[in-house]
Amino acid sequence: MKTTVIGLGLIGGSIALDLRKAGLATELVGVDLNPANGSRAVERGLVDRIDNDGSALSSADSRDPCDSGKCIESATAVGVRYREEES
């Protein structure tokens, strides 16, 4: 299952690592506001790639992402909001 982890700090990184170790995700995509967190997550093998343009989020079924074989896990700090950039 393709899984997107939003927030790659201590909690999100741990979730990604456990998903990988358990073999529950065929593809792990990370999203993080901090580019350094994203780079470290890829370097350490926690996620396969970083998606900061929102395509991993917008491609999921908004009614129930897990029904379409995609799961999104949010591990952001309280008060953190991702916003769509205006074109």
N, C-alpha and C positions, 0 to 999 in steps of 0.2 A: 504494500500500500504506500502511495506517495504521501508523505507527511511533511507539513510545514510547521516549523517551530518559530513563534514570534517572541523575540527576546532571548538572547544567547548568553545571558549572564550565568550566575551560579545555578539557578533553578532550571532555566531553559536548556543550558548546556548539559546538566545532569539528566534531564528528560531525554534529550537527543542521544546521549551516550547509552542510556538504558534501552531505548528503542532499538538502537543499532546492535547492542550486545544480545538482546532477546530475539533479534531477527524479525521484528514486527514491522519494520519499514523497509521497502525496497528502494526508496529514494527519500533522502532527508534534505529539505530545503530550509535554510535559515533566513530570518528577517530580523535586522537589528538596526536601530538608529545610530549606533556607534560603529563606525567602520572597523575599528581595531578589534572589537568583539567578534565581528563577522570573519575577519581575516584569521584570528586565532582559532575560531571554531572549525574553519576549513583546514588549517594547518594541522590541527590535532585530530582530524578525522571525525569530528562530531557531526558535521553536515557535509553533504556532497557539494553544495554550492550555496551562494548567497543570492537572494532576490530582493533587491531594494527598490525595484520599480513597481512592485505590487502585482506582477503577473501571476505569481503562485496563489495569491489571495483571490484575485478576480476570476481565475479559471475554475475555482471550486464552486460547486452547487451551493448557492446561498441559502437554500432551504435546509439542507442537511449535507454538509461537505463529506461526511463519512459514507453516505449512501452511494456516492459516485466513485468510491475507492480512494478518496482523498480525505485526509484528516488534518485539521488545523489545531495546534496546541498553542495557547497564549500564555506566556510566562513573563509578563511585563510588570513593572512596579506600579503601585497604586497611583493613579493620576496620569499615567502615560497614555497618550492617544496617538494612533497613527491617522494621518489625514491624507486625503487625496490631493495631490498638487494641482493647482489650477493650470490649465493649458494656456 
